[in-house]
Amino acid sequence: MTSGNTFANPAPLGLFGFGITTILLSLHNAGITELSMVILAAATCLGGIAQIIAGIFEMKFQNTFGATVFVSFGFFWISMVMIWILPGIGGVQPADPISMGFYLLLFGSFTSLMFISSLKHTKILQILFALVSILFFLLAIADFTGIAIIKLIGGYLGILLGAAAIYGCIGQIINNDWEKDIFKL
């Protein structure tokens, strides 16, 4: 048993939360599943809460990049759930496609700028930030234009992105446990 102020690497938790939630929502965007309570629960707990926890622990390591990314994306997922469920409460108007387009465009812009910082990190993070930037822009364009095929393409890209995030999660855990680079990150 170790003593002192030691913490495990929080990044795998954040990557898993992001990956699983992205896959589930992307299955919906690709037309494979319906938007259901499964997606809402995953977005709240794994996409939201788990990533926020990971981000807070990244602060302990003075990792501004990890803290900002995980907390921002965690609250993104919680805000998405609110966008989906709040219109049923108190007569709040649902999000219109233009508003959603701008919301996704802003997150795409933020993610693109974070991509620049990812260039100082692992290849898997560079790939993730490139893909998530493209995904946000595709989904924003789909909302702005109403062109369904763009959302469908975004859905399939999101499935790939989520799988890459889970690869990064598992790779960090296995590399740490085996104390060698089994997974190329």
KELUMTI-773323 format. One record per atom (N, C-alpha, C): residue number from 1; atom name; x, z, y; residue in one letter. Coordinates in nm, 3 decimals, padded with zeros to 5 digits, always signed. Last residue first. Layout:
N
  baza  seke        u        w        v  vexmi
   NUM    CA        X        Z        Y      A
...
% end
This chain:
185
  baza  seke        u        w        v  vexmi
   185     N  +00.071  -02.888  +00.499      L
   185    CA  -00.013  -02.859  +00.614      L
   185     C  +00.051  -02.911  +00.739      L
   184     N  +00.060  -02.938  +00.168      K
   184    CA  +00.125  -02.989  +00.289      K
   184     C  +00.029  -02.970  +00.404      K
   183     N  +00.073  -02.680  -00.065      F
   183    CA  -00.013  -02.768  +00.013      F
   183     C  +00.064  -02.812  +00.137      F
   182     N  +00.307  -02.544  -00.126      I
   182    CA  +00.240  -02.623  -00.230      I
   182     C  +00.148  -02.725  -00.165      I
   181     N  +00.554  -02.401  +00.001      D
   181    CA  +00.464  -02.505  +00.052      D
   181     C  +00.411  -02.593  -00.061      D
   180     N  +00.547  -02.054  -00.100      K
   180    CA  +00.611  -02.187  -00.090      K
   180     C  +00.506  -02.287  -00.047      K
   179     N  +00.418  -01.819  -00.174      E
   179    CA  +00.538  -01.814  -00.090      E
   179     C  +00.619  -01.943  -00.095      E
   178     N  +00.179  -01.796  -00.292      W
   178    CA  +00.287  -01.845  -00.377      W
   178     C  +00.421  -01.847  -00.304      W
   177     N  +00.025  -01.704  -00.074      D
   177    CA  +00.030  -01.629  -00.200      D
   177     C  +00.147  -01.668  -00.288      D
   176     N  +00.070  -01.907  +00.120      N
   176    CA  +00.108  -01.769  +00.146      N
   176     C  +00.123  -01.691  +00.016      N
   175     N  -00.036  -02.132  -00.011      N
   175    CA  +00.105  -02.132  +00.032      N
   175     C  +00.154  -01.990  +00.059      N
   174     N  -00.303  -02.040  -00.041      I
   174    CA  -00.218  -02.065  -00.158      I
   174     C  -00.071  -02.066  -00.121      I
   173     N  -00.384  -02.017  +00.232      I
   173    CA  -00.393  -01.904  +00.139      I
   173     C  -00.299  -01.923  +00.021      I
   172     N  -00.339  -02.274  +00.337      Q
   172    CA  -00.272  -02.158  +00.395      Q
   172     C  -00.273  -02.039  +00.300      Q
   171     N  -00.508  -02.427  +00.167      G
   171    CA  -00.363  -02.450  +00.172      G
   171     C  -00.288  -02.331  +00.229      G
   170     N  -00.761  -02.334  +00.231      I
   170    CA  -00.709  -02.309  +00.097      I
   170     C  -00.557  -02.326  +00.095      I
   169     N  -00.771  -02.430  +00.503      C
   169    CA  -00.796  -02.291  +00.466      C
   169     C  -00.729  -02.257  +00.334      C
   168     N  -00.725  -02.706  +00.477      G
   168    CA  -00.635  -02.624  +00.558      G
   168     C  -00.648  -02.476  +00.526      G
   167     N  -00.951  -02.770  +00.320      Y
   167    CA  -00.815  -02.794  +00.268      Y
   167     C  -00.714  -02.709  +00.344      Y
   166     N  -01.146  -02.713  +00.509      I
   166    CA  -01.138  -02.628  +00.390      I
   166     C  -01.002  -02.647  +00.322      I
   165     N  -01.090  -02.923  +00.686      A
   165    CA  -01.079  -02.784  +00.732      A
   165     C  -01.067  -02.689  +00.613      A
   164     N  -01.147  -03.144  +00.523      A
   164    CA  -01.010  -03.125  +00.572      A
   164     C  -00.989  -02.982  +00.622      A
   163     N  -01.423  -03.108  +00.493      A
   163    CA  -01.337  -03.100  +00.375      A
   163     C  -01.191  -03.078  +00.417      A
   162     N  -01.503  -03.153  +00.758      G
   162    CA  -01.524  -03.022  +00.696      G
   162     C  -01.437  -03.002  +00.574      G
   161     N  -01.427  -03.427  +00.781      L
   161    CA  -01.368  -03.325  +00.867      L
   161     C  -01.383  -03.187  +00.805      L
   160     N  -01.603  -03.546  +00.593      L
   160    CA  -01.457  -03.557  +00.577      L
   160     C  -01.385  -03.448  +00.658      L
   159     N  -01.843  -03.480  +00.720      I
   159    CA  -01.818  -03.435  +00.583      I
   159     C  -01.668  -03.438  +00.555      I
   158     N  -01.811  -03.615  +00.963      G
   158    CA  -01.817  -03.470  +00.962      G
   158     C  -01.794  -03.412  +00.823      G
   157     N  -01.829  -03.881  +00.880      L
   157    CA  -01.702  -03.833  +00.936      L
   157     C  -01.698  -03.681  +00.933      L
   156     N  -02.100  -03.879  +00.807      Y
   156    CA  -01.997  -03.900  +00.704      Y
   156     C  -01.858  -03.857  +00.753      Y
   155     N  -02.213  -03.831  +01.063      G
   155    CA  -02.239  -03.743  +00.949      G
   155     C  -02.133  -03.756  +00.841      G
   154     N  -02.126  -04.049  +01.212      G
   154    CA  -02.080  -03.915  +01.247      G
   154     C  -02.101  -03.817  +01.133      G
   153     N  -02.282  -04.241  +01.085      I
   153    CA  -02.135  -04.250  +01.075      I
   153     C  -02.074  -04.114  +01.108      I
   152     N  -02.532  -04.144  +01.174      L
   152    CA  -02.502  -04.154  +01.030      L
   152     C  -02.351  -04.160  +01.007      L
   151     N  -02.510  -04.179  +01.447      K
   151    CA  -02.526  -04.044  +01.394      K
   151     C  -02.492  -04.041  +01.245      K
   150     N  -02.497  -04.458  +01.445      I
   150    CA  -02.385  -04.382  +01.501      I
   150     C  -02.390  -04.238  +01.450      I
   149     N  -02.743  -04.533  +01.346      I
   149    CA  -02.625  -04.560  +01.263      I
   149     C  -02.502  -04.483  +01.314      I
   148     N  -02.927  -04.477  +01.554      A
   148    CA  -02.921  -04.392  +01.435      A
   148     C  -02.794  -04.411  +01.353      A
   147     N  -02.908  -04.460  +01.885      I
   147    CA  -02.869  -04.550  +01.777      I
   147     C  -02.838  -04.467  +01.653      I
   146     N  -02.959  -04.321  +02.115      G
   146    CA  -03.062  -04.322  +02.013      G
   146     C  -03.031  -04.414  +01.896      G
   145     N  -02.778  -04.284  +02.323      T
   145    CA  -02.830  -04.419  +02.297      T
   145     C  -02.947  -04.423  +02.200      T
   144     N  -02.717  -04.011  +02.339      F
   144    CA  -02.738  -04.088  +02.462      F
   144     C  -02.811  -04.220  +02.435      F
   143     N  -02.682  -03.944  +02.064      D
   143    CA  -02.790  -03.883  +02.144      D
   143     C  -02.819  -03.964  +02.269      D
   142     N  -02.461  -04.106  +02.002      A
   142    CA  -02.586  -04.120  +01.926      A
   142     C  -02.702  -04.060  +02.003      A
   141     N  -02.272  -04.001  +02.179      I
   141    CA  -02.317  -04.140  +02.197      I
   141     C  -02.448  -04.163  +02.123      I
   140     N  -02.245  -03.747  +02.058      A
   140    CA  -02.293  -03.759  +02.196      A
   140     C  -02.347  -03.899  +02.222      A
   139     N  -02.143  -03.820  +01.809      L
   139    CA  -02.274  -03.756  +01.815      L
   139     C  -02.332  -03.759  +01.956      L
   138     N  -01.895  -03.932  +01.893      L
   138    CA  -01.994  -04.012  +01.819      L
   138     C  -02.133  -03.951  +01.829      L
   137     N  -01.777  -03.706  +02.013      F
   137    CA  -01.808  -03.825  +02.094      F
   137     C  -01.909  -03.915  +02.024      F
   136     N  -01.752  -03.533  +01.792      F
   136    CA  -01.832  -03.493  +01.908      F
   136     C  -01.871  -03.615  +01.991      F
   135     N  -01.579  -03.696  +01.631      L
   135    CA  -01.713  -03.659  +01.586      L
   135     C  -01.802  -03.619  +01.703      L
   134     N  -01.344  -03.705  +01.781      I
   134    CA  -01.417  -03.830  +01.754      I
   134     C  -01.561  -03.798  +01.714      I
   133     N  -01.282  -03.430  +01.766      S
   133    CA  -01.302  -03.496  +01.896      S
   133     C  -01.383  -03.623  +01.878      S
   132     N  -01.247  -03.398  +01.493      V
   132    CA  -01.360  -03.329  +01.557      V
   132     C  -01.386  -03.386  +01.696      V
   131     N  -01.016  -03.559  +01.449      L
   131    CA  -01.145  -03.592  +01.387      L
   131     C  -01.262  -03.524  +01.456      L
   130     N  -00.822  -03.425  +01.604      A
   130    CA  -00.851  -03.567  +01.628      A
   130     C  -00.989  -03.601  +01.573      A
   129     N  -00.829  -03.173  +01.485      F
   129    CA  -00.869  -03.188  +01.625      F
   129     C  -00.894  -03.333  +01.663      F
   128     N  -00.744  -03.235  +01.220      L
   128    CA  -00.874  -03.172  +01.246      L
   128     C  -00.919  -03.195  +01.389      L
   127     N  -00.487  -03.340  +01.266      I
   127    CA  -00.590  -03.423  +01.205      I
   127     C  -00.728  -03.367  +01.235      I
   126     N  -00.365  -03.110  +01.370      Q
   126    CA  -00.370  -03.233  +01.449      Q
   126     C  -00.480  -03.326  +01.398      Q
   125     N  -00.387  -02.939  +01.153      L
   125    CA  -00.459  -02.907  +01.277      L
   125     C  -00.469  -03.030  +01.367      L
   124     N  -00.219  -03.071  +00.973      I
   124    CA  -00.361  -03.058  +00.940      I
   124     C  -00.442  -03.022  +01.064      I
   123     N  +00.031  -03.048  +01.099      K
   123    CA  -00.033  -03.181  +01.087      K
   123     C  -00.182  -03.169  +01.058      K
   122     N  +00.050  -02.755  +01.314      T
   122    CA  +00.063  -02.827  +01.188      T
   122     C  -00.009  -02.962  +01.191      T
   121     N  +00.136  -02.778  +01.665      H
   121    CA  +00.101  -02.702  +01.545      H
   121     C  +00.113  -02.793  +01.423      H
   120     N  +00.156  -02.922  +01.890      K
   120    CA  +00.263  -02.824  +01.870      K
   120     C  +00.240  -02.743  +01.743      K
   119     N  -00.076  -03.063  +01.892      L
   119    CA  +00.045  -03.139  +01.861      L
   119     C  +00.166  -03.047  +01.844      L
   118     N  -00.271  -02.900  +01.990      S
   118    CA  -00.252  -02.902  +01.844      S
   118     C  -00.126  -02.979  +01.803      S
   117     N  -00.277  -02.961  +02.260      S
   117    CA  -00.207  -02.840  +02.218      S
   117     C  -00.180  -02.839  +02.068      S
   116     N  -00.430  -03.194  +02.235      I
   116    CA  -00.297  -03.201  +02.295      I
   116     C  -00.215  -03.079  +02.254      I
   115     N  -00.668  -03.089  +02.138      F
   115    CA  -00.588  -03.176  +02.051      F
   115     C  -00.445  -03.185  +02.103      F
   114     N  -00.777  -02.975  +02.360      M
   114    CA  -00.714  -02.884  +02.263      M
   114     C  -00.631  -02.963  +02.161      M
   113     N  -00.882  -03.207  +02.469      L
   113    CA  -00.773  -03.139  +02.540      L
   113     C  -00.701  -03.040  +02.449      L
   112     N  -01.077  -03.257  +02.277      S
   112    CA  -00.971  -03.356  +02.301      S
   112     C  -00.853  -03.294  +02.375      S
   111     N  -01.240  -03.036  +02.311      T
   111    CA  -01.167  -03.052  +02.186      T
   111     C  -01.054  -03.152  +02.201      T
   110     N  -01.348  -03.089  +02.567      F
   110    CA  -01.270  -02.967  +02.542      F
   110     C  -01.182  -02.984  +02.419      F
   109     N  -01.484  -03.328  +02.503      S
   109    CA  -01.378  -03.328  +02.604      S
   109     C  -01.287  -03.206  +02.586      S
   108     N  -01.669  -03.235  +02.315      G
   108    CA  -01.573  -03.338  +02.278      G
   108     C  -01.456  -03.343  +02.375      G
   107     N  -01.815  -03.062  +02.475      F
   107    CA  -01.735  -03.006  +02.365      F
   107     C  -01.634  -03.107  +02.315      F
   106     N  -01.927  -03.257  +02.645      L
   106    CA  -01.842  -03.151  +02.700      L
   106     C  -01.756  -03.087  +02.591      L
   105     N  -02.075  -03.405  +02.457      L
   105    CA  -01.969  -03.470  +02.534      L
   105     C  -01.873  -03.366  +02.592      L
   104     N  -02.264  -03.216  +02.377      L
   104    CA  -02.166  -03.265  +02.280      L
   104     C  -02.048  -03.334  +02.350      L
   103     N  -02.401  -03.194  +02.622      Y
   103    CA  -02.345  -03.076  +02.558      Y
   103     C  -02.234  -03.117  +02.460      Y
   102     N  -02.489  -03.458  +02.664      F
   102    CA  -02.391  -03.398  +02.756      F
   102     C  -02.325  -03.275  +02.695      F
   101     N  -02.664  -03.479  +02.443      G
   101    CA  -02.551  -03.571  +02.459      G
   101     C  -02.445  -03.514  +02.551      G
   100     N  -02.852  -03.286  +02.505      M
   100    CA  -02.766  -03.267  +02.388      M
   100     C  -02.644  -03.358  +02.396      M
    99     N  -02.964  -03.411  +02.731      S
    99    CA  -02.900  -03.279  +02.743      S
    99     C  -02.806  -03.254  +02.626      S
    98     N  -03.063  -03.642  +02.603      I
    98    CA  -02.963  -03.654  +02.710      I
    98     C  -02.889  -03.521  +02.729      I
    97     N  -03.253  -03.546  +02.413      P
    97    CA  -03.131  -03.616  +02.370      P
    97     C  -03.023  -03.626  +02.478      P
    96     N  -03.354  -03.206  +02.497      D
    96    CA  -03.378  -03.351  +02.495      D
    96     C  -03.246  -03.420  +02.458      D
    95     N  -03.438  -02.908  +02.340      A
    95    CA  -03.331  -02.988  +02.400      A
    95     C  -03.367  -03.136  +02.389      A
    94     N  -03.772  -02.783  +02.407      P
    94    CA  -03.662  -02.822  +02.319      P
    94     C  -03.557  -02.904  +02.395      P
    93     N  -03.865  -02.525  +02.634      Q
    93    CA  -03.864  -02.667  +02.602      Q
    93     C  -03.748  -02.699  +02.508      Q
    92     N  -04.016  -02.223  +02.540      V
    92    CA  -03.896  -02.289  +02.591      V
    92     C  -03.897  -02.435  +02.544      V
    91     N  -04.230  -02.064  +02.455      G
    91    CA  -04.257  -02.190  +02.521      G
    91     C  -04.137  -02.259  +02.582      G
    90     N  -04.157  -01.835  +02.306      G
    90    CA  -04.188  -01.825  +02.449      G
    90     C  -04.203  -01.956  +02.523      G
    89     N  -03.996  -02.006  +02.060      I
    89    CA  -04.015  -01.873  +02.116      I
    89     C  -04.044  -01.883  +02.265      I
    88     N  -03.927  -02.255  +01.975      G
    88    CA  -04.045  -02.194  +01.913      G
    88     C  -04.078  -02.057  +01.971      G
    87     N  -03.687  -02.307  +02.102      P
    87    CA  -03.808  -02.374  +02.150      P
    87     C  -03.936  -02.317  +02.088      P
    86     N  -03.492  -02.155  +01.952      L
    86    CA  -03.556  -02.099  +02.071      L
    86     C  -03.677  -02.177  +02.121      L
    85     N  -03.376  -02.302  +01.735      I
    85    CA  -03.486  -02.207  +01.711      I
    85     C  -03.557  -02.158  +01.836      I
    84     N  -03.181  -02.489  +01.827      W
    84    CA  -03.279  -02.528  +01.726      W
    84     C  -03.399  -02.433  +01.719      W
    83     N  -03.034  -02.343  +02.011      I
    83    CA  -03.097  -02.468  +02.055      I
    83     C  -03.206  -02.510  +01.957      I
    82     N  -02.938  -02.144  +01.840      M
    82    CA  -03.032  -02.109  +01.947      M
    82     C  -03.105  -02.232  +01.998      M
    81     N  -02.764  -02.297  +01.687      V
    81    CA  -02.878  -02.231  +01.622      V
    81     C  -02.982  -02.195  +01.727      V
    80     N  -02.582  -02.365  +01.891      M
    80    CA  -02.659  -02.470  +01.822      M
    80     C  -02.782  -02.411  +01.753      M
    79     N  -02.475  -02.115  +01.951      S
    79    CA  -02.558  -02.183  +02.052      S
    79     C  -02.639  -02.296  +01.989      S
    78     N  -02.330  -02.071  +01.718      I
    78    CA  -02.442  -01.982  +01.750      I
    78     C  -02.533  -02.047  +01.854      I
    77     N  -02.142  -02.280  +01.745      W
    77    CA  -02.236  -02.279  +01.633      W
    77     C  -02.355  -02.188  +01.661      W
    76     N  -02.011  -02.201  +01.983      F
    76    CA  -02.077  -02.331  +01.974      F
    76     C  -02.182  -02.329  +01.864      F
    75     N  -01.897  -01.961  +01.907      F
    75    CA  -02.013  -01.956  +01.997      F
    75     C  -02.083  -02.092  +02.006      F
    74     N  -01.700  -02.073  +01.742      G
    74    CA  -01.795  -01.976  +01.689      G
    74     C  -01.919  -01.968  +01.776      G
    73     N  -01.556  -02.227  +01.922      F
    73    CA  -01.635  -02.295  +01.819      F
    73     C  -01.735  -02.200  +01.754      F
    72     N  -01.447  -02.014  +02.077      S
    72    CA  -01.528  -02.120  +02.138      S
    72     C  -01.616  -02.191  +02.035      S
    71     N  -01.305  -01.867  +01.884      V
    71    CA  -01.414  -01.803  +01.958      V
    71     C  -01.505  -01.909  +02.020      V
    70     N  -01.122  -02.066  +01.789      F
    70    CA  -01.217  -02.003  +01.698      F
    70     C  -01.333  -01.936  +01.773      F
    69     N  -00.987  -02.146  +02.032      V
    69    CA  -01.057  -02.241  +01.945      V
    69     C  -01.163  -02.171  +01.861      V
    68     N  -00.878  -01.907  +02.132      T
    68    CA  -00.968  -01.988  +02.214      T
    68     C  -01.051  -02.082  +02.127      T
    67     N  -00.717  -01.821  +01.916      A
    67    CA  -00.823  -01.735  +01.971      A
    67     C  -00.925  -01.819  +02.047      A
    66     N  -00.537  -02.036  +01.882      G
    66    CA  -00.629  -01.997  +01.775      G
    66     C  -00.746  -01.914  +01.826      G
    65     N  -00.412  -02.030  +02.144      F
    65    CA  -00.474  -02.150  +02.089      F
    65     C  -00.579  -02.112  +01.984      F
    64     N  -00.305  -01.772  +02.162      T
    64    CA  -00.408  -01.815  +02.257      T
    64     C  -00.483  -01.937  +02.205      T
    63     N  -00.206  -01.541  +01.974      N
    63    CA  -00.221  -01.684  +01.953      N
    63     C  -00.337  -01.733  +02.040      N
    62     N  -00.150  -01.273  +01.949      Q
    62    CA  -00.118  -01.341  +02.075      Q
    62     C  -00.118  -01.492  +02.059      Q
    61     N  -00.256  -01.148  +01.737      F
    61    CA  -00.129  -01.215  +01.715      F
    61     C  -00.080  -01.289  +01.839      F
    60     N  -00.495  -01.068  +01.848      K
    60    CA  -00.399  -00.965  +01.807      K
    60     C  -00.260  -01.024  +01.787      K
    59     N  -00.625  -01.312  +01.866      M
    59    CA  -00.579  -01.248  +01.989      M
    59     C  -00.476  -01.140  +01.959      M
    58     N  -00.699  -01.350  +01.606      E
    58    CA  -00.590  -01.435  +01.658      E
    58     C  -00.537  -01.378  +01.789      E
    57     N  -00.914  -01.176  +01.597      F
    57    CA  -00.789  -01.135  +01.532      F
    57     C  -00.673  -01.224  +01.573      F
    56     N  -01.095  -01.337  +01.738      I
    56    CA  -01.058  -01.205  +01.792      I
    56     C  -00.928  -01.156  +01.727      I
    55     N  -01.116  -01.554  +01.561      G
    55    CA  -01.060  -01.571  +01.696      G
    55     C  -01.016  -01.440  +01.758      G
    54     N  -01.242  -01.435  +01.341      A
    54    CA  -01.108  -01.494  +01.326      A
    54     C  -01.041  -01.508  +01.463      A
    53     N  -01.487  -01.368  +01.466      I
    53    CA  -01.400  -01.263  +01.412      I
    53     C  -01.257  -01.315  +01.397      I
    52     N  -01.576  -01.628  +01.519      I
    52    CA  -01.551  -01.536  +01.630      I
    52     C  -01.460  -01.422  +01.584      I
    51     N  -01.605  -01.729  +01.261      Q
    51    CA  -01.504  -01.787  +01.350      Q
    51     C  -01.474  -01.697  +01.469      Q
    50     N  -01.812  -01.563  +01.164      A
    50    CA  -01.680  -01.563  +01.098      A
    50     C  -01.572  -01.622  +01.189      A
    49     N  -02.026  -01.626  +01.346      I
    49    CA  -01.969  -01.492  +01.338      I
    49     C  -01.830  -01.492  +01.275      I
    48     N  -02.049  -01.932  +01.317      G
    48    CA  -02.048  -01.847  +01.435      G
    48     C  -01.969  -01.720  +01.419      G
    47     N  -02.016  -02.038  +01.061      G
    47    CA  -01.970  -02.113  +01.177      G
    47     C  -01.956  -02.025  +01.300      G
    46     N  -02.125  -01.818  +00.914      L
    46    CA  -01.992  -01.873  +00.886      L
    46     C  -01.936  -01.949  +01.005      L
    45     N  -02.371  -01.740  +01.051      C
    45    CA  -02.279  -01.645  +00.987      C
    45     C  -02.138  -01.699  +00.971      C
    44     N  -02.490  -01.970  +01.178      T
    44    CA  -02.486  -01.838  +01.241      T
    44     C  -02.374  -01.753  +01.183      T
    43     N  -02.454  -02.178  +00.996      A
    43    CA  -02.407  -02.194  +01.133      A
    43     C  -02.396  -02.060  +01.204      A
    42     N  -02.580  -02.070  +00.770      A
    42    CA  -02.435  -02.098  +00.766      A
    42     C  -02.380  -02.111  +00.908      A
    41     N  -02.844  -02.059  +00.869      A
    41    CA  -02.775  -01.936  +00.827      A
    41     C  -02.624  -01.956  +00.824      A
    40     N  -02.895  -02.333  +00.920      L
    40    CA  -02.905  -02.234  +01.028      L
    40     C  -02.830  -02.105  +00.992      L
    39     N  -02.863  -02.443  +00.664      I
    39    CA  -02.773  -02.485  +00.773      I
    39     C  -02.776  -02.382  +00.885      I
    38     N  -03.072  -02.310  +00.532      V
    38    CA  -02.935  -02.305  +00.479      V
    38     C  -02.835  -02.338  +00.590      V
    37     N  -03.301  -02.381  +00.665      M
    37    CA  -03.250  -02.247  +00.687      M
    37     C  -03.108  -02.232  +00.632      M
    36     N  -03.233  -02.730  +00.745      S
    36    CA  -03.305  -02.620  +00.681      S
    36     C  -03.241  -02.487  +00.716      S
    35     N  -03.260  -03.060  +00.786      L
    35    CA  -03.215  -02.943  +00.861      L
    35     C  -03.299  -02.826  +00.810      L
    34     N  -03.216  -03.222  +00.465      E
    34    CA  -03.295  -03.188  +00.582      E
    34     C  -03.226  -03.073  +00.657      E
    33     N  -02.949  -03.442  +00.354      T
    33    CA  -03.033  -03.322  +00.346      T
    33     C  -03.116  -03.308  +00.472      T
    32     N  -02.857  -03.697  +00.415      I
    32    CA  -02.855  -03.654  +00.275      I
    32     C  -02.944  -03.532  +00.254      I
    31     N  -02.809  -03.796  +00.668      G
    31    CA  -02.937  -03.825  +00.605      G
    31     C  -02.947  -03.782  +00.460      G
    30     N  -02.591  -03.720  +00.804      A
    30    CA  -02.575  -03.839  +00.720      A
    30     C  -02.704  -03.876  +00.647      A
    29     N  -02.680  -03.483  +00.914      N
    29    CA  -02.658  -03.598  +01.004      N
    29     C  -02.642  -03.728  +00.927      N
    28     N  -02.678  -03.326  +00.676      H
    28    CA  -02.804  -03.355  +00.747      H
    28     C  -02.788  -03.479  +00.836      H
    27     N  -02.407  -03.322  +00.630      L
    27    CA  -02.496  -03.373  +00.525      L
    27     C  -02.632  -03.408  +00.584      L
    26     N  -02.330  -03.191  +00.862      S
    26    CA  -02.300  -03.334  +00.849      S
    26     C  -02.379  -03.398  +00.735      S
    25     N  -02.400  -02.929  +00.810      L
    25    CA  -02.471  -03.001  +00.916      L
    25     C  -02.448  -03.151  +00.904      L
    24     N  -02.219  -02.885  +00.590      L
    24    CA  -02.364  -02.869  +00.574      L
    24     C  -02.442  -02.943  +00.683      L
    23     N  -01.964  -02.933  +00.707      I
    23    CA  -02.012  -03.013  +00.593      I
    23     C  -02.164  -03.005  +00.583      I
    22     N  -01.961  -02.734  +00.904      T
    22    CA  -01.953  -02.874  +00.943      T
    22     C  -02.003  -02.964  +00.829      T
    21     N  -01.964  -02.504  +00.745      T
    21    CA  -02.075  -02.530  +00.837      T
    21     C  -02.077  -02.677  +00.878      T
    20     N  -01.720  -02.527  +00.611      I
    20    CA  -01.845  -02.523  +00.534      I
    20     C  -01.964  -02.556  +00.623      I
    19     N  -01.533  -02.533  +00.832      G
    19    CA  -01.544  -02.639  +00.732      G
    19     C  -01.677  -02.641  +00.661      G
    18     N  -01.566  -02.292  +00.976      F
    18    CA  -01.585  -02.421  +01.042      F
    18     C  -01.613  -02.530  +00.939      F
    17     N  -01.505  -02.108  +00.771      G
    17    CA  -01.634  -02.103  +00.841      G
    17     C  -01.666  -02.235  +00.909      G
    16     N  -01.242  -02.194  +00.710      F
    16    CA  -01.347  -02.201  +00.609      F
    16     C  -01.485  -02.200  +00.675      F
    15     N  -01.112  -02.142  +00.954      L
    15    CA  -01.118  -02.279  +00.901      L
    15     C  -01.226  -02.294  +00.796      L
    14     N  -01.141  -01.862  +00.969      G
    14    CA  -01.199  -01.950  +01.072      G
    14     C  -01.213  -02.093  +01.023      G
    13     N  -00.998  -01.787  +00.738      L
    13    CA  -01.138  -01.749  +00.755      L
    13     C  -01.206  -01.841  +00.856      L
    12     N  -00.739  -01.889  +00.798      P
    12    CA  -00.816  -01.942  +00.686      P
    12     C  -00.966  -01.907  +00.694      P
    11     N  -00.667  -01.729  +01.034      A
    11    CA  -00.698  -01.872  +01.044      A
    11     C  -00.773  -01.926  +00.922      A
    10     N  -00.582  -01.466  +01.013      P
    10    CA  -00.725  -01.491  +01.025      P
    10     C  -00.764  -01.639  +01.023      P
     9     N  -00.355  -01.321  +00.802      N
     9    CA  -00.373  -01.438  +00.884      N
     9     C  -00.524  -01.468  +00.893      N
     8     N  -00.388  -00.961  +00.803      A
     8    CA  -00.379  -01.090  +00.734      A
     8     C  -00.399  -01.202  +00.836      A
     7     N  -00.194  -00.721  +00.976      F
     7    CA  -00.318  -00.793  +00.957      F
     7     C  -00.291  -00.919  +00.878      F
     6     N  -00.060  -00.398  +01.032      T
     6    CA  -00.046  -00.532  +00.977      T
     6     C  -00.184  -00.592  +00.953      T
     5     N  +00.047  -00.143  +01.147      N
     5    CA  -00.050  -00.232  +01.209      N
     5     C  -00.033  -00.375  +01.158      N
     4     N  +00.097  +00.093  +00.881      G
     4    CA  +00.126  +00.032  +01.009      G
     4     C  +00.015  -00.063  +01.052      G
     3     N  +00.164  +00.039  +00.533      S
     3    CA  +00.117  +00.119  +00.645      S
     3     C  +00.152  +00.047  +00.773      S
     2     N  +00.058  -00.087  +00.216      T
     2    CA  +00.139  -00.096  +00.337      T
     2     C  +00.079  -00.006  +00.445      T
     1     N  +00.085  +00.000  -00.118      M
     1    CA  +00.000  +00.000  +00.000      M
     1     C  +00.089  +00.000  +00.124      M
% end
